[in-house]
Every structure is written in structure tokens, then in C-alpha cells.
């Protein structure tokens, strides 16, 4: 519960995106971002409205996932929420290779963004608390392939190169408020600020 209390304190001392506060959970593929987002969502739903947006819902496929399209998509969402407006978020259908549906995002108390690219500079400008999950790239790859199947191994190997380039440019880890290791059972959160 100490970690939850630290997150709660960081939210109380941060700028907001309108009336919506943000938590961004970033890190390499396979590091446990979705699991942490679910756990934080459950913890914070006790006293506030919570929405969770997974980056894999809004990536523009494998080849245009971590570039300007994602940044514009996130910026459009956060500008709408800052103004107290709902936002129609296009949702990517991986099976059909296109944006075929949308999800209505409404301003609420807390928005948790999770996935590679969720903690990027543009998101941090809206006053988010950023959590970085550390994991060795080989362990992360093994987890993803076990979860999603070996048939995506080639795409995932390219993805790891793309995420390395993204993180190097963006300095996401270095700019995060909290860094956790998901490789060891006994790791403790490292509040950086």
C-alpha cells in the first residue's frame, strides 16, 4: 500500500488535464504494464472514477505504432479532456488491420494510460504521473511470445528495435516519477521525485 499512497500523493501535487488526472505506465513489452494498470484501477476506483486506455487499442498497426500518429492521437485526447469534452478515440482492429470502431472517452477523475509510448513527452506535458517498469528485453520478449504466441516473433523483434529508438529519443525512463523492476519478486518501487 505504500506504493499506492505514493501514487496518490503524486496525483495530489500534480497539474491536471482539466479535472482529469493522469497516470502513464510505460516500459518495454512484457514488463507487466497491463497488470499494474488493472491493479491501480481497482485501488483508485474506491474513491474516484477511473478509465484505462491501452496503447495497443490505438497503435496504427505494427509499422506506425510509436511515431507521430500515436503522439497526435494522445494529444488530441488530452486536449479534449483538458477542455472537459468527450473524445471519440479510434480503436484499431489488429485482425483486420484498420481503425474500425471507436471508444467514447469522457472526462473523469483519473485516466490510466498503459503501454509502450504512454509516458512520452507530450503526455507528460499534461501533468501525468509516469511509472516506468524495468525488464530485461529477452525476458520481456519471452513473456510476450508466451502470452500472444510465437507467430509474432519477427514482429516483436522489430518492435523491440522500435521501442529502443523511441525510448532513446524520448528519455521516458529518465523522466519517470517511479521506476519499478518486474524481473524480481522482491523489488521495491523507486520514487524518483
DRENVO-861777 format. One record per atom (N, C-alpha, C): residue in three letters; atom name; y, z, x. Coordinates in steps of 0.02 Angstrom, whole numbers. Layout:
N
> vopa, base, c2, c3, c1
> ALA, CA, Y, Z, X
...
This chain:
193
> vopa, base, c2, c3, c1
> UNK, N, -60, 0, 41
> UNK, CA, 0, 0, 0
> UNK, C, 63, 0, 43
> UNK, N, 57, 18, 106
> UNK, CA, 116, 18, 149
> UNK, C, 144, -53, 155
> UNK, N, 100, -103, 159
> UNK, CA, 123, -172, 164
> UNK, C, 160, -192, 100
> UNK, N, 133, -175, 42
> UNK, CA, 166, -192, -21
> UNK, C, 234, -158, -24
> UNK, N, 238, -96, -3
> UNK, CA, 302, -60, -2
> UNK, C, 352, -95, 44
> UNK, N, 328, -119, 101
> UNK, CA, 372, -155, 148
> UNK, C, 397, -220, 117
> UNK, N, 353, -255, 83
> UNK, CA, 374, -317, 50
> UNK, C, 424, -302, -5
> UNK, N, 410, -251, -45
> UNK, CA, 456, -232, -99
> UNK, C, 525, -214, -70
> UNK, N, 526, -178, -16
> UNK, CA, 590, -160, 17
> UNK, C, 626, -222, 42
> UNK, N, 589, -269, 71
> UNK, CA, 621, -330, 96
> UNK, C, 651, -371, 39
> UNK, N, 618, -371, -18
> UNK, CA, 644, -407, -76
> UNK, C, 708, -375, -101
> UNK, N, 710, -310, -100
> UNK, CA, 769, -274, -125
> UNK, C, 830, -284, -80
> UNK, N, 819, -301, -17
> UNK, CA, 875, -308, 29
> UNK, C, 893, -380, 44
> UNK, N, 862, -428, 10
> UNK, CA, 872, -499, 24
> UNK, C, 916, -532, -29
> UNK, N, 947, -587, -8
> UNK, CA, 981, -630, -56
> UNK, C, 930, -658, -104
> UNK, N, 952, -676, -163
> UNK, CA, 906, -702, -214
> UNK, C, 919, -775, -225
> UNK, N, 872, -807, -256
> UNK, CA, 878, -876, -278
> UNK, C, 897, -871, -352
> UNK, N, 962, -862, -364
> UNK, CA, 984, -844, -431
> UNK, C, 958, -774, -445
> UNK, N, 923, -764, -500
> UNK, CA, 892, -700, -515
> UNK, C, 820, -696, -493
> UNK, N, 795, -750, -462
> UNK, CA, 726, -753, -440
> UNK, C, 722, -737, -366
> UNK, N, 679, -690, -349
> UNK, CA, 667, -675, -279
> UNK, C, 606, -715, -256
> UNK, N, 604, -729, -190
> UNK, CA, 552, -772, -163
> UNK, C, 510, -736, -111
> UNK, N, 446, -750, -112
> UNK, CA, 402, -734, -56
> UNK, C, 368, -800, -37
> UNK, N, 373, -818, 26
> UNK, CA, 339, -877, 52
> UNK, C, 283, -854, 98
> UNK, N, 223, -878, 87
> UNK, CA, 165, -860, 128
> UNK, C, 142, -924, 164
> UNK, N, 152, -925, 229
> UNK, CA, 138, -985, 269
> UNK, C, 89, -968, 324
> UNK, N, 64, -1020, 356
> UNK, CA, 17, -1013, 411
> UNK, C, -32, -1071, 409
> UNK, N, -73, -1074, 459
> UNK, CA, -121, -1130, 465
> UNK, C, -171, -1132, 407
> UNK, N, -198, -1190, 396
> UNK, CA, -250, -1198, 345
> UNK, C, -308, -1150, 359
> UNK, N, -332, -1119, 306
> UNK, CA, -389, -1074, 312
> UNK, C, -371, -1003, 329
> UNK, N, -307, -986, 331
> UNK, CA, -287, -919, 354
> UNK, C, -288, -867, 298
> UNK, N, -297, -886, 236
> UNK, CA, -301, -837, 182
> UNK, C, -238, -832, 140
> UNK, N, -196, -884, 140
> UNK, CA, -132, -882, 104
> UNK, C, -142, -875, 29
> UNK, N, -190, -913, 1
> UNK, CA, -201, -910, -71
> UNK, C, -225, -841, -92
> UNK, N, -270, -812, -53
> UNK, CA, -295, -745, -68
> UNK, C, -239, -694, -67
> UNK, N, -197, -697, -16
> UNK, CA, -141, -650, -11
> UNK, C, -92, -660, -69
> UNK, N, -78, -722, -87
> UNK, CA, -33, -736, -143
> UNK, C, -60, -705, -207
> UNK, N, -125, -711, -219
> UNK, CA, -155, -681, -279
> UNK, C, -149, -605, -278
> UNK, N, -162, -575, -220
> UNK, CA, -158, -502, -214
> UNK, C, -86, -478, -225
> UNK, N, -37, -513, -195
> UNK, CA, 33, -493, -205
> UNK, C, 54, -504, -278
> UNK, N, 31, -559, -307
> UNK, CA, 46, -571, -377
> UNK, C, 22, -514, -422
> UNK, N, -39, -492, -411
> UNK, CA, -65, -436, -450
> UNK, C, -25, -372, -439
> UNK, N, -8, -359, -377
> UNK, CA, 30, -298, -360
> UNK, C, 99, -297, -392
> UNK, N, 132, -355, -392
> UNK, CA, 201, -357, -416
> UNK, C, 206, -369, -492
> UNK, N, 153, -391, -524
> UNK, CA, 155, -402, -596
> UNK, C, 161, -337, -635
> UNK, N, 151, -281, -601
> UNK, CA, 157, -216, -634
> UNK, C, 227, -206, -662
> UNK, N, 278, -230, -624
> UNK, CA, 347, -215, -645
> UNK, C, 394, -275, -646
> UNK, N, 366, -336, -642
> UNK, CA, 408, -396, -644
> UNK, C, 367, -457, -663
> UNK, N, 403, -510, -684
> UNK, CA, 369, -573, -697
> UNK, C, 358, -609, -631
> UNK, N, 299, -638, -624
> UNK, CA, 280, -670, -561
> UNK, C, 251, -739, -575
> UNK, N, 274, -789, -537
> UNK, CA, 244, -855, -537
> UNK, C, 220, -870, -466
> UNK, N, 164, -906, -461
> UNK, CA, 138, -927, -396
> UNK, C, 134, -1003, -396
> UNK, N, 162, -1033, -344
> UNK, CA, 158, -1106, -335
> UNK, C, 121, -1120, -270
> UNK, N, 66, -1157, -275
> UNK, CA, 26, -1175, -217
> UNK, C, 50, -1243, -190
> UNK, N, 61, -1247, -125
> UNK, CA, 86, -1309, -96
> UNK, C, 39, -1367, -108
> UNK, N, -27, -1353, -111
> UNK, CA, -73, -1410, -121
> UNK, C, -66, -1440, -191
> UNK, N, -29, -1408, -235
> UNK, CA, -13, -1438, -300
> UNK, C, 43, -1489, -294
> UNK, N, 84, -1483, -241
> UNK, CA, 143, -1526, -238
> UNK, C, 147, -1570, -175
> UNK, N, 98, -1565, -130
> UNK, CA, 96, -1612, -74
> UNK, C, 88, -1683, -101
> UNK, N, 117, -1731, -67
> UNK, CA, 110, -1801, -87
> UNK, C, 51, -1832, -50
> UNK, N, -8, -1803, -60
> UNK, CA, -69, -1828, -27
> UNK, C, -73, -1807, 46
> UNK, N, -124, -1832, 79
> UNK, CA, -136, -1814, 149
> UNK, C, -81, -1840, 196
> UNK, N, -57, -1900, 184
> UNK, CA, -14, -1932, 234
> UNK, C, 60, -1916, 227
> UNK, N, 81, -1887, 171
> UNK, CA, 151, -1871, 162
> UNK, C, 158, -1799, 137
> UNK, N, 120, -1754, 166
> UNK, CA, 120, -1686, 141
> UNK, C, 174, -1642, 171
> UNK, N, 185, -1647, 235
> UNK, CA, 229, -1599, 269
> UNK, C, 296, -1628, 292
> UNK, N, 317, -1680, 261
> UNK, CA, 380, -1712, 282
> UNK, C, 436, -1700, 233
> UNK, N, 483, -1746, 233
> UNK, CA, 543, -1740, 192
> UNK, C, 529, -1736, 116
> UNK, N, 474, -1766, 94
> UNK, CA, 458, -1764, 22
> UNK, C, 447, -1692, 0
> UNK, N, 408, -1654, 38
> UNK, CA, 396, -1584, 21
> UNK, C, 461, -1544, 23
> UNK, N, 501, -1555, 74
> UNK, CA, 564, -1519, 80
> UNK, C, 609, -1533, 20
> UNK, N, 615, -1596, 0
> UNK, CA, 657, -1613, -58
> UNK, C, 629, -1582, -122
> UNK, N, 563, -1584, -129
> UNK, CA, 531, -1555, -189
> UNK, C, 546, -1481, -194
> UNK, N, 539, -1445, -138
> UNK, CA, 553, -1373, -138
> UNK, C, 627, -1359, -149
> UNK, N, 670, -1398, -117
> UNK, CA, 742, -1388, -125
> UNK, C, 763, -1400, -198
> UNK, N, 737, -1452, -230
> UNK, CA, 754, -1465, -300
> UNK, C, 733, -1407, -344
> UNK, N, 674, -1380, -333
> UNK, CA, 650, -1322, -371
> UNK, C, 697, -1263, -361
> UNK, N, 713, -1247, -299
> UNK, CA, 752, -1187, -285
> UNK, C, 824, -1193, -308
> UNK, N, 852, -1252, -306
> UNK, CA, 919, -1263, -333
> UNK, C, 918, -1251, -408
> UNK, N, 868, -1277, -443
> UNK, CA, 863, -1266, -515
> UNK, C, 857, -1192, -531
> UNK, N, 811, -1157, -497
> UNK, CA, 802, -1086, -510
> UNK, C, 865, -1046, -494
> UNK, N, 900, -1065, -441
> UNK, CA, 962, -1031, -423
> UNK, C, 1014, -1036, -478
> UNK, N, 1013, -1092, -513
> UNK, CA, 1061, -1104, -567
> UNK, C, 1036, -1075, -633
> UNK, N, 977, -1043, -632
> UNK, CA, 949, -1015, -693
> UNK, C, 918, -1066, -739
> UNK, N, 900, -1124, -712
> UNK, CA, 873, -1179, -752
> UNK, C, 797, -1186, -742
> UNK, N, 763, -1211, -794
> UNK, CA, 693, -1228, -785
> UNK, C, 688, -1292, -744
> UNK, N, 630, -1303, -717
> UNK, CA, 621, -1362, -673
> UNK, C, 551, -1391, -686
> UNK, N, 549, -1456, -697
> UNK, CA, 484, -1490, -705
> UNK, C, 458, -1508, -636
> UNK, N, 406, -1475, -615
> UNK, CA, 377, -1484, -549
> UNK, C, 320, -1534, -554
> UNK, N, 326, -1593, -520
> UNK, CA, 270, -1640, -520
> UNK, C, 209, -1611, -485
> UNK, N, 151, -1620, -515
> UNK, CA, 89, -1593, -489
> UNK, C, 44, -1651, -467
> UNK, N, 19, -1647, -405
> UNK, CA, -20, -1700, -376
> UNK, C, -93, -1695, -396
> UNK, N, -121, -1751, -416
> UNK, CA, -192, -1756, -433
> UNK, C, -228, -1785, -373
> UNK, N, -264, -1744, -336
> UNK, CA, -297, -1765, -274
> UNK, C, -352, -1816, -288
> UNK, N, -385, -1810, -344
> UNK, CA, -439, -1856, -362
> UNK, C, -413, -1926, -376
> UNK, N, -354, -1931, -405
> UNK, CA, -326, -1996, -424
> UNK, C, -272, -2019, -376
> UNK, N, -250, -1976, -330
> UNK, CA, -203, -1996, -279
> UNK, C, -132, -2009, -303
> UNK, N, -109, -1968, -352
> UNK, CA, -41, -1979, -377
> UNK, C, -18, -1917, -415
> UNK, N, 48, -1915, -428
> UNK, CA, 76, -1861, -469
> UNK, C, 69, -1882, -542
> UNK, N, 23, -1851, -577
> UNK, CA, 7, -1872, -646
> UNK, C, 27, -1821, -699
> UNK, N, 39, -1759, -678
> UNK, CA, 60, -1708, -726
> UNK, C, 119, -1670, -697
> UNK, N, 144, -1623, -735
> UNK, CA, 198, -1580, -710
> UNK, C, 187, -1509, -735
> UNK, N, 222, -1464, -706
> UNK, CA, 219, -1394, -725
> UNK, C, 290, -1370, -734
> UNK, N, 305, -1337, -788
> UNK, CA, 372, -1311, -800
> UNK, C, 380, -1245, -764
> UNK, N, 426, -1244, -717
> UNK, CA, 441, -1183, -679
> UNK, C, 503, -1152, -711
> UNK, N, 497, -1089, -730
> UNK, CA, 553, -1055, -762
> UNK, C, 579, -1000, -716
> UNK, N, 645, -987, -718
> UNK, CA, 671, -932, -678
> UNK, C, 636, -867, -700
> UNK, N, 617, -827, -653
> UNK, CA, 585, -764, -667
> UNK, C, 605, -713, -614
> UNK, N, 571, -658, -612
> UNK, CA, 587, -606, -564
> UNK, C, 565, -624, -493
> UNK, N, 505, -655, -488
> UNK, CA, 476, -668, -422
> UNK, C, 438, -734, -422
> UNK, N, 451, -774, -372
> UNK, CA, 412, -835, -360
> UNK, C, 378, -828, -293
> UNK, N, 312, -835, -292
> UNK, CA, 274, -835, -230
> UNK, C, 255, -907, -215
> UNK, N, 278, -932, -158
> UNK, CA, 260, -998, -134
> UNK, C, 206, -987, -81
> UNK, N, 151, -1022, -87
> UNK, CA, 99, -1013, -36
> UNK, C, 72, -1080, -14
> UNK, N, 61, -1085, 51
> UNK, CA, 32, -1145, 80
> UNK, C, 70, -1167, 141
> UNK, N, 40, -1212, 179
> UNK, CA, 73, -1238, 238
> UNK, C, 138, -1272, 217
> UNK, N, 192, -1252, 248
> UNK, CA, 258, -1281, 232
> UNK, C, 298, -1240, 183
> UNK, N, 269, -1188, 154
> UNK, CA, 304, -1149, 103
> UNK, C, 360, -1106, 132
> UNK, N, 354, -1089, 196
> UNK, CA, 404, -1045, 227
> UNK, C, 454, -1083, 270
> UNK, N, 461, -1148, 258
> UNK, CA, 504, -1188, 300
> UNK, C, 578, -1169, 293
> UNK, N, 617, -1193, 340
> UNK, CA, 688, -1177, 345
> UNK, C, 725, -1184, 279
> UNK, N, 715, -1238, 242
> UNK, CA, 751, -1249, 179
> UNK, C, 735, -1193, 130
> UNK, N, 674, -1169, 128
> UNK, CA, 655, -1114, 83
> UNK, C, 689, -1050, 107
> UNK, N, 688, -1038, 172
> UNK, CA, 718, -977, 199
> UNK, C, 793, -973, 183
> UNK, N, 826, -1030, 174
> UNK, CA, 896, -1030, 157
> UNK, C, 909, -1000, 88
> UNK, N, 858, -996, 47
> UNK, CA, 866, -967, -20
> UNK, C, 848, -893, -21
> UNK, N, 845, -862, 36
> UNK, CA, 836, -789, 39
> UNK, C, 765, -765, 31
> UNK, N, 718, -804, 51
> UNK, CA, 648, -783, 42
> UNK, C, 626, -732, 95
> UNK, N, 576, -694, 76
> UNK, CA, 538, -654, 124
> UNK, C, 480, -698, 146
> UNK, N, 474, -709, 211
> UNK, CA, 422, -753, 236
> UNK, C, 368, -713, 271
> UNK, N, 306, -727, 251
> UNK, CA, 247, -695, 281
> UNK, C, 208, -750, 317
> UNK, N, 192, -738, 379
> UNK, CA, 152, -785, 419
> UNK, C, 82, -755, 428
> UNK, N, 30, -795, 415
> UNK, CA, -38, -774, 427
> UNK, C, -65, -810, 489
> UNK, N, -82, -773, 539
> UNK, CA, -109, -800, 601
> UNK, C, -184, -811, 595
> UNK, N, -207, -866, 622
> UNK, CA, -279, -879, 627
> UNK, C, -290, -930, 682
> UNK, N, -344, -923, 718
> UNK, CA, -364, -973, 767
> UNK, C, -379, -1038, 729
> UNK, N, -355, -1094, 756
> UNK, CA, -363, -1159, 723
> UNK, C, -436, -1176, 708
> UNK, N, -481, -1160, 755
> UNK, CA, -552, -1176, 744
> UNK, C, -582, -1134, 687
> UNK, N, -563, -1071, 684
> UNK, CA, -587, -1028, 630
> UNK, C, -560, -1052, 563
> UNK, N, -496, -1069, 562
> UNK, CA, -465, -1095, 501
> UNK, C, -499, -1159, 477
> UNK, N, -513, -1205, 524
> UNK, CA, -547, -1267, 506
> UNK, C, -616, -1253, 477
> UNK, N, -653, -1208, 509
> UNK, CA, -720, -1191, 484
> UNK, C, -716, -1162, 413
> UNK, N, -667, -1120, 400
> UNK, CA, -659, -1091, 333
> UNK, C, -644, -1144, 281
> UNK, N, -599, -1191, 298
> UNK, CA, -581, -1243, 251
> UNK, C, -641, -1288, 236
> UNK, N, -678, -1307, 288
> UNK, CA, -736, -1351, 278
> UNK, C, -790, -1316, 238
> UNK, N, -798, -1251, 248
> UNK, CA, -848, -1214, 209
> UNK, C, -826, -1210, 136
> UNK, N, -761, -1202, 125
> UNK, CA, -735, -1196, 57
> UNK, C, -732, -1264, 20
> UNK, N, -707, -1315, 55
> UNK, CA, -692, -1380, 22
> UNK, C, -742, -1436, 38
> UNK, N, -787, -1424, 85
> UNK, CA, -837, -1474, 101
> UNK, C, -824, -1511, 166
> UNK, N, -877, -1529, 200
> UNK, CA, -873, -1563, 265
> UNK, C, -847, -1634, 258
> UNK, N, -846, -1662, 198
> UNK, CA, -823, -1730, 189
> UNK, C, -749, -1739, 204
> UNK, N, -712, -1685, 211
> UNK, CA, -640, -1691, 227
> UNK, C, -626, -1673, 300
> UNK, N, -678, -1671, 342
> UNK, CA, -668, -1651, 411
> UNK, C, -617, -1694, 448
> UNK, N, -621, -1760, 442
> UNK, CA, -574, -1804, 476
> UNK, C, -502, -1793, 452
> UNK, N, -494, -1787, 386
> UNK, CA, -427, -1774, 359
> UNK, C, -400, -1706, 384
> UNK, N, -444, -1657, 388
> UNK, CA, -423, -1590, 410
> UNK, C, -404, -1590, 484
> UNK, N, -439, -1627, 524
> UNK, CA, -421, -1630, 595
> UNK, C, -352, -1662, 604
> UNK, N, -338, -1714, 566
> UNK, CA, -270, -1744, 568
> UNK, C, -220, -1694, 539
> UNK, N, -239, -1660, 486
> UNK, CA, -196, -1609, 455
> UNK, C, -175, -1556, 506
> UNK, N, -222, -1534, 546
> UNK, CA, -206, -1484, 597
> UNK, C, -154, -1509, 646
> UNK, N, -157, -1573, 664
> UNK, CA, -105, -1601, 707
> UNK, C, -38, -1603, 671
> UNK, N, -40, -1622, 607
> UNK, CA, 22, -1624, 567
> UNK, C, 52, -1554, 560
> UNK, N, 11, -1504, 546
> UNK, CA, 38, -1437, 537
> UNK, C, 64, -1410, 604
> UNK, N, 31, -1426, 659
> UNK, CA, 57, -1405, 725
> UNK, C, 126, -1433, 737
> UNK, N, 135, -1498, 722
> UNK, CA, 200, -1530, 732
> UNK, C, 252, -1498, 686
> UNK, N, 234, -1486, 624
> UNK, CA, 280, -1455, 576
> UNK, C, 302, -1386, 600
> UNK, N, 253, -1345, 618
> UNK, CA, 269, -1276, 639
> UNK, C, 310, -1275, 703
> UNK, N, 296, -1321, 748
> UNK, CA, 334, -1326, 810
> UNK, C, 407, -1343, 796
> UNK, N, 419, -1391, 752
> UNK, CA, 488, -1410, 734
> UNK, C, 524, -1355, 696
> UNK, N, 489, -1326, 648
> UNK, CA, 521, -1279, 601
> UNK, C, 526, -1208, 628
> UNK, N, 485, -1190, 677
> UNK, CA, 484, -1121, 703
> UNK, C, 469, -1070, 648
> UNK, N, 423, -1088, 604
> UNK, CA, 407, -1046, 547
> UNK, C, 382, -977, 568
> UNK, N, 334, -975, 613
> UNK, CA, 306, -911, 634
> UNK, C, 361, -867, 663
> UNK, N, 401, -896, 707
> UNK, CA, 453, -858, 741
> UNK, C, 507, -833, 693
> UNK, N, 514, -866, 636
> UNK, CA, 565, -848, 587
> UNK, C, 538, -804, 531
> UNK, N, 475, -787, 533
> UNK, CA, 444, -748, 479
> UNK, C, 463, -675, 483
> UNK, N, 465, -644, 424
> UNK, CA, 481, -573, 420
> UNK, C, 421, -529, 434
> UNK, N, 362, -553, 418
> UNK, CA, 299, -517, 429
> UNK, C, 248, -565, 459
> UNK, N, 209, -540, 506
> UNK, CA, 155, -579, 536
> UNK, C, 91, -538, 529
> UNK, N, 41, -569, 499
> UNK, CA, -24, -536, 492
> UNK, C, -77, -580, 524
> UNK, N, -128, -548, 551
> UNK, CA, -186, -585, 577
> UNK, C, -241, -581, 526
> UNK, N, -271, -638, 511
> UNK, CA, -326, -639, 463
> UNK, C, -393, -649, 498
> UNK, N, -393, -642, 565
> UNK, CA, -454, -651, 604
> UNK, C, -493, -587, 612
> UNK, N, -458, -531, 609
> UNK, CA, -490, -468, 622
> UNK, C, -484, -423, 561
> UNK, N, -535, -388, 545
> UNK, CA, -535, -344, 487
> UNK, C, -485, -288, 493
> UNK, N, -473, -263, 553
> UNK, CA, -431, -204, 561
> UNK, C, -360, -221, 581
> UNK, N, -338, -282, 572
> UNK, CA, -269, -300, 591
> UNK, C, -220, -269, 542
> UNK, N, -162, -251, 567
> UNK, CA, -110, -221, 526
> UNK, C, -50, -267, 525
> UNK, N, -10, -265, 471
> UNK, CA, 49, -307, 467
> UNK, C, 100, -288, 520
> UNK, N, 136, -338, 544
> UNK, CA, 187, -327, 594
> UNK, C, 255, -346, 564
> UNK, N, 290, -296, 534
> UNK, CA, 355, -312, 508
> UNK, C, 403, -325, 566
> UNK, N, 430, -385, 567
> UNK, CA, 473, -405, 624
> UNK, C, 545, -384, 615
> UNK, N, 567, -373, 552
> UNK, CA, 638, -358, 540
> UNK, C, 645, -297, 498
